[in-house]
Amino acid sequence: MRYLPLIFLLFSCTSSKLAMKQWSSPPEPAGWGGAGSAQTRTTGSAFYQQAISYNWQQRDSLATALFLQGDVPDFYKRFVSIKSSFTDSLKQVHRIEYEVAPDYLSIGTNEDWARVPLTPMAAQVIADSLHCFLPTRKMVNEIYVQSKVKLAPVPMYAFRDSTVTMWQHHLIIEGQRQGRKGLIAGIKKDVVISNVVSQHAKSNRVAIYGWHLLNGKAIQPLYAGHVNWYVDYSHGIRLIKRTVKVDEKKMDYKDVLRNPLLSGLLTDEAEPIFLSY
């Protein structure tokens, strides 16, 4: 009976019907399945209705299948460019440009979609399929600074890892957003790649970071205390195209991170070794 009030909310609330503007931004990543028309895509509310009784493995599997077959709102596929620079140990300035998803991983149609937290294992499958990767702590900070829509975090305390709470949190964010469009940040803790995963005393960890306050300070420091199958309402998956542009030349993100003179463009950790889940 403890889920009854939230279950009622799940089936009595509907997603905001947002008129999504066609943004002028980079083309979608390669690898998406042949998405059908909006009439044939699974909606965000339908996903959560189906997944309400699922465990994390079943929810991950359903979300991965739907996302990769193209059940994704059109706006999500239009990635946004982030630009930054870094001075290496030889005092040379390098510049980078990388393309990020405008929001956290979402499933649904243009009119009925929802953000879906996932484990890092599912997130990596999706990222690999779309030629993408997950961000570092440094990148999360840069994305926040350059985001157009910054919202205050909304913590929730009951049934944090339940599917119902994930849906409820999405609805709360949409209430905050009030239809504003553009690169959004401050609404989730990012699942990130970080050496703290491989260096942790326990195996099978997930690293999270972020959830910035409006003053720019992250609520969640870099943390790998959770086992990798743990996921709750506050976690978000931000996809980044794995081909980045460094000093006007295209490079794979792993080559950047493995280069001692260039790694600082993407990470603030010394000698990054954990590059994917």
Secondary structure, 3 states (H helix, E strand, C coil): CCCHHHHHHHHHCCCCCCCCCCCCCCCCCCCCCCCCCCCCCCCHHHHHHHHCCCCHHHHHHHHHHHHHCCCCCHHHHCCEEEEEEEECCCCCEEEEEEEECCCCCEEECCCCEEECCCCHHHHHHHHHHCCEECCCHHHHHHHHHHCCEECCCCCCCCCCCCHHHHHHHHHHHHHHHCCCCCCEECCCEEEECCHHHHCCCCCCEEEEEEEECCCCCEEEEEEEEEECCCCCCCEECCCEECEEEECCEEEEHHHHHHCCCCHHHCCCCCCCCCCCC
